[in-house]
Amino acid sequence: MPVQYPDHHNCIANLACSILRHYGITPPNATLPAADALLAAHPAKHVLVLLVDGMGVSNMERHLSPEGFFRRHLVTPYSSTFPPTTVAATTAMLSGLTPNRSGWLGWVGYFPQVDRNVVYYWNVDNDTGEPIRECNVPWTYVPYRSLTDLISQNGTAAYARLPFLPPFEPGHLPDLDTFLGNVEQLCEKDEPSYIYAYWDALDTLMHRNGVECDAVGQLMRQIEQRVEEMAARLKDTLLLITADHGHISTRGAVLTDYPELAECLVRMPSIELRTVNLFVKPGMEKQLENAFAKYFPDTFMLLTKQQVLEKQLFGPGENHPLLEGMLGDYIAIAVSDMDIVNVPSDHKGNHAGITPEEMTIPLIAVKC
């Protein structure tokens, strides 16, 4: 499969920076030219960003008609972060920070301060499943300020809507109509506002079933139809629709099936199943390199930490002070359809590799 590196001057962090600048706030990174043009050309009382998790350009082309609402209003394809995955990319959308600056790298992060692989969103030890009670590790060590907080503090109303957070009831996820109805109500307010809305069901379905199945196409078309219906009712709103990453169908290689590789490691890997950090026992570096060349010659790119930093894969500019300690000695990056899993998994789809299908996301715009 071809490789596509992130474009840090044309990525989702830059979209967030365009929004910050639109509201008079100095952004932490460069802005996105396409978004700057839209915000200037279409002044509106409300700016609504709807992020559909996993809806990469390749997935749209597979399942949606070129004449449909989303593809008809596609302004440009652009880049996710590296890795192209929810924790890294939605944090970029929420903060304007690329992963090297935010420290939010993937589903799981190694935090030297607690010597644990921690699931960012759940604050649990990924290796044991135990809740971490002493503190919320990510928010203690890699906190960030969100666009909604910054915009609110600067004098404009700002809202974030995610199906698993208030005002929705914990443990009872809203259906799509309820979710979009709540978002629509915010756009009916008299006061100018910025609204960020995130919908995750499509990504969840593709993880479970892969990207080709009929159910994925049906859900994507349902989302498109409901958003088109909502857009027809909105007034004085610039609707920007995007994704955090694309998604491909994948197969898994279980780490423990490769003892020649596993015995080199100090701890289990983290970050993502397609962007895997490797902490290597002293003196076993050559064995690890040989094992990767033997078992994964065409499926993973193996880079040293120094190579990753020199390439600025996680983003340009000054790195978060904790970044290097989180990366390990090597990073293995998927350039194929293969995952490296710590335990067997029945997932049939994934992301966080460095293929065009995972990296390329849409910027869709509708002036309502």
C-alpha positions in Angstrom: 0.0 0.0 0.0 1.3 3.5 -0.7 2.5 5.7 2.2 1.1 9.2 2.9 2.8 11.4 5.5 0.8 14.0 7.4 0.7 17.5 6.0 1.2 19.7 9.1 0.4 22.9 7.1 -2.9 21.5 5.8 -4.3 19.4 8.6 -7.1 19.3 11.2 -5.0 21.2 13.8 -4.8 24.0 11.2 -8.6 24.0 10.9 -8.9 24.6 14.6 -6.4 27.4 14.4 -8.5 29.0 11.7 -11.5 29.0 14.0 -9.4 30.5 16.8 -8.2 33.3 14.6 -11.8 33.9 13.3 -12.8 34.6 16.9 -9.8 37.0 17.5 -7.6 34.5 19.4 -3.9 34.0 18.4 -3.7 30.3 17.3 -0.9 28.0 18.4 -0.2 26.8 14.9 -0.7 27.9 11.3 -4.3 28.2 10.0 -5.9 26.3 7.2 -6.1 28.4 4.0 -9.3 26.8 2.8 -11.0 27.3 6.1 -9.8 30.9 6.3 -11.4 31.6 2.9 -14.7 30.1 4.0 -14.9 32.0 7.2 -14.1 35.2 5.5 -16.4 34.7 2.5 -19.4 33.4 4.6 -19.8 35.4 7.8 -22.4 33.8 9.9 -23.9 34.2 13.4 -23.0 30.5 14.1 -20.1 28.4 13.1 -20.9 24.7 13.5 -18.2 22.1 13.1 -19.6 18.6 12.8 -16.9 15.9 13.1 -18.0 12.4 11.9 -15.5 9.9 13.4 -13.8 7.8 10.8 -15.4 9.4 7.7 -12.3 9.6 5.6 -12.4 10.7 1.9 -11.9 7.1 0.8 -14.8 5.9 2.9 -17.0 8.6 1.4 -16.0 7.6 -2.1 -16.8 4.0 -1.4 -20.2 4.5 0.0 -21.6 7.9 -1.0 -22.8 9.2 -4.3 -20.8 12.0 -6.0 -24.1 13.8 -6.3 -25.0 13.4 -2.7 -24.9 16.2 -0.1 -21.5 15.5 1.4 -19.5 15.0 -1.8 -21.3 17.8 -3.6 -20.2 20.2 -0.9 -16.7 18.9 -0.5 -14.3 21.9 -0.5 -11.1 20.0 -0.3 -9.5 16.9 1.0 -6.8 17.6 3.6 -4.7 15.8 6.2 -5.3 14.2 9.6 -2.6 14.2 12.2 -0.1 11.5 12.8 -1.1 9.1 13.9 -4.5 9.4 12.1 -6.6 8.4 15.1 -9.3 9.8 17.3 -7.3 10.7 20.4 -4.6 12.6 18.4 -6.8 14.1 15.8 -9.9 15.2 17.9 -7.5 16.7 20.4 -6.0 18.7 17.5 -9.5 19.8 16.6 -10.3 20.7 20.2 -7.0 22.5 20.9 -5.3 23.5 17.7 -2.2 21.5 18.8 -0.5 18.8 16.8 0.1 15.6 18.8 3.8 16.4 19.4 2.7 19.6 21.2 -0.4 18.2 23.0 1.0 14.9 24.2 -2.2 13.2 23.2 -0.8 10.5 20.9 -3.3 7.6 20.6 -5.7 5.4 22.4 -3.0 4.4 24.9 0.0 6.4 26.1 3.0 5.4 28.2 3.4 7.8 31.1 6.8 7.5 32.7 5.5 9.5 35.7 3.4 6.5 36.7 5.2 3.8 34.7 2.0 2.7 33.1 0.3 2.4 29.7 -2.8 4.5 30.3 -6.0 4.6 28.2 -6.4 8.4 27.7 -10.1 8.6 27.8 -10.8 6.1 30.5 -7.8 6.7 32.8 -7.2 3.0 33.3 -4.1 0.8 33.1 -4.3 -0.7 29.6 -2.3 -3.8 30.6 -4.3 -4.7 33.7 -7.6 -3.0 33.1 -7.3 -1.4 36.6 -8.7 2.1 37.1 -6.0 4.6 38.1 -7.2 6.3 41.3 -4.3 8.5 42.3 -5.1 11.1 39.6 -6.4 11.5 36.1 -3.1 10.8 34.4 -3.6 12.5 31.0 -5.2 15.6 32.5 -2.5 15.8 35.1 0.5 15.5 32.8 -0.7 16.6 29.4 -3.6 19.1 29.9 -4.7 21.5 27.3 -7.1 24.4 26.8 -10.0 23.7 24.5 -11.3 26.0 21.7 -14.7 26.2 23.4 -13.1 27.5 26.6 -10.8 30.0 24.8 -13.7 31.3 22.7 -16.1 31.6 25.6 -13.5 33.4 27.7 -13.0 35.8 24.7 -16.6 36.8 24.8 -18.5 34.5 22.3 -20.7 31.6 23.3 -19.1 28.3 22.6 -20.5 24.7 23.0 -19.2 21.2 22.6 -21.6 18.3 22.0 -20.4 14.7 22.4 -22.9 11.9 22.7 -21.3 10.5 25.9 -21.1 13.8 27.8 -23.7 16.1 29.3 -26.3 17.3 28.5 -26.8 13.7 27.3 -27.4 11.2 30.1 -24.4 9.2 31.0 -24.7 5.5 30.0 -27.6 6.3 27.6 -26.2 7.3 24.2 -28.6 9.5 22.1 -29.6 8.3 18.7 -28.5 10.5 15.7 -31.8 12.4 15.5 -31.7 13.3 19.2 -28.1 14.3 18.9 -28.5 16.5 15.9 -31.7 18.0 17.4 -29.7 19.2 20.3 -27.1 20.7 18.1 -29.8 22.4 16.0 -31.3 24.0 19.1 -27.9 25.7 19.8 -28.0 27.2 16.3 -31.4 28.7 17.0 -30.1 30.9 19.8 -30.0 34.6 19.2 -26.4 35.0 20.4 -23.5 34.3 18.1 -21.8 31.0 18.8 -19.2 28.4 18.0 -20.4 24.8 18.2 -18.3 21.7 18.0 -20.3 18.4 17.6 -18.7 15.0 17.5 -20.5 11.8 16.3 -18.7 8.4 16.9 -21.1 5.6 15.7 -19.7 5.3 12.2 -16.1 4.6 13.5 -17.4 2.1 16.0 -19.3 0.2 13.3 -16.2 0.1 11.0 -14.0 -1.2 13.8 -16.5 -4.0 14.3 -17.3 -4.9 10.7 -14.6 -3.4 8.4 -15.2 -0.7 5.9 -16.8 -2.6 3.0 -19.9 -4.0 4.6 -23.4 -2.8 3.6 -24.2 -1.6 7.2 -21.4 0.9 7.0 -22.8 2.3 3.8 -26.3 2.4 5.2 -25.2 4.3 8.3 -23.0 6.8 6.3 -26.0 7.5 4.0 -28.2 8.0 7.0 -25.8 10.5 8.5 -25.6 12.3 5.2 -29.4 12.5 4.9 -30.0 13.6 8.5 -27.3 16.3 8.2 -28.7 17.5 4.9 -32.2 17.8 6.5 -30.8 19.7 9.5 -28.8 22.0 7.2 -32.0 22.9 5.3 -33.5 24.2 8.6 -30.4 26.1 9.9 -30.2 29.9 9.4 -27.2 32.2 9.5 -24.9 29.2 10.1 -21.6 28.1 8.5 -21.7 24.4 8.7 -18.2 22.7 8.4 -18.3 18.9 8.2 -15.1 16.9 8.7 -13.6 13.7 10.1 -10.7 12.9 12.4 -9.2 10.2 10.2 -10.2 7.6 7.6 -10.6 3.9 8.2 -9.5 0.6 6.4 -10.3 -3.1 6.9 -7.4 -4.7 8.8 -6.1 -8.0 10.1 -4.2 -8.6 13.3 -0.8 -10.1 14.3 -0.7 -11.1 18.0 2.6 -9.9 19.5 3.0 -13.0 21.7 3.0 -15.2 18.6 6.5 -13.7 17.8 8.6 -14.5 20.9 11.7 -13.5 19.1 10.3 -10.0 19.0 8.4 -10.0 22.3 11.4 -11.0 24.4 13.2 -7.8 23.3 10.6 -5.5 25.0 10.7 -3.9 28.4 6.9 -3.5 28.4 3.9 -4.0 26.2 3.6 -1.5 23.4 1.2 1.4 23.4 -0.1 4.4 21.3 -2.1 2.4 18.7 -2.3 -1.0 17.0 -1.0 0.6 13.8 1.5 3.0 15.4 3.3 0.9 18.0 6.0 2.2 20.4 8.7 -0.3 21.4 10.8 0.0 24.6 13.7 -2.3 24.0 15.9 -4.1 26.6 19.5 -2.8 26.5 21.6 -4.8 24.0 18.6 -6.3 22.2 18.2 -3.5 19.6 19.7 -5.6 16.8 17.5 -8.6 17.6 14.4 -6.4 17.4 15.4 -4.9 14.1 16.1 -8.3 12.7 12.8 -9.7 14.0 10.9 -6.9 12.3 12.7 -7.4 9.0 12.0 -11.1 9.2 8.3 -11.0 10.2 7.0 -7.6 9.0 9.2 -6.7 6.0 6.4 -5.1 3.9 3.8 -4.4 6.5 5.4 -2.1 9.0 7.9 0.7 8.8 10.3 0.5 11.7 11.9 3.9 12.8 14.1 4.8 15.7 12.8 7.5 18.1 15.4 9.8 16.7 14.2 9.2 13.1 10.7 9.9 14.2 11.7 13.2 15.9 13.8 14.3 12.9 10.9 13.6 10.5 8.6 15.5 12.8 6.0 12.8 12.3 3.9 13.9 15.3 4.1 17.5 14.3 6.3 20.5 13.8 7.5 23.1 16.4 8.5 22.7 20.0 7.7 19.3 21.4 5.8 18.7 24.6 8.4 18.1 27.3 7.1 14.6 28.0 6.9 13.5 24.3 10.3 11.7 24.1 9.7 9.7 27.2 6.4 8.5 25.7 7.8 7.3 22.4 10.0 4.4 23.4 13.1 3.4 21.4 11.4 2.5 18.2 8.1 3.3 16.5 6.6 0.6 14.1 4.1 2.2 11.7 1.7 0.2 9.6 2.1 0.6 5.8 -0.3 -2.2 5.1 -3.6 -3.6 6.4 -1.9 -5.3 9.4 -2.3 -4.4 13.1 0.0 -5.5 15.9 -2.2 -6.5 18.9 -1.2 -7.3 22.4 -4.1 -9.8 22.7 -6.3 -11.4 20.1 -9.0 -9.1 18.8 -12.1 -9.6 16.6 -12.0 -6.0 15.2 -12.1 -6.0 11.4 -11.3 -2.4 10.8 -8.8 0.1 12.1 -6.8 3.3 11.5 -3.6 5.0 12.8 -1.4 3.7 10.0 0.3 5.9 7.4 -1.8 5.1 4.3 -3.7 7.6 2.2 -7.0 6.0 3.2 -6.3 6.7 6.8 -4.7 10.1 6.4 -7.0 11.9 4.0 -10.1 13.6 5.5 -12.7 15.9 4.0 -13.5 19.5 4.5 -17.2 20.0 3.6 -18.8 23.4 3.9 -22.4 24.6 3.7 -23.6 28.1 4.1 -27.0 27.8 5.7 
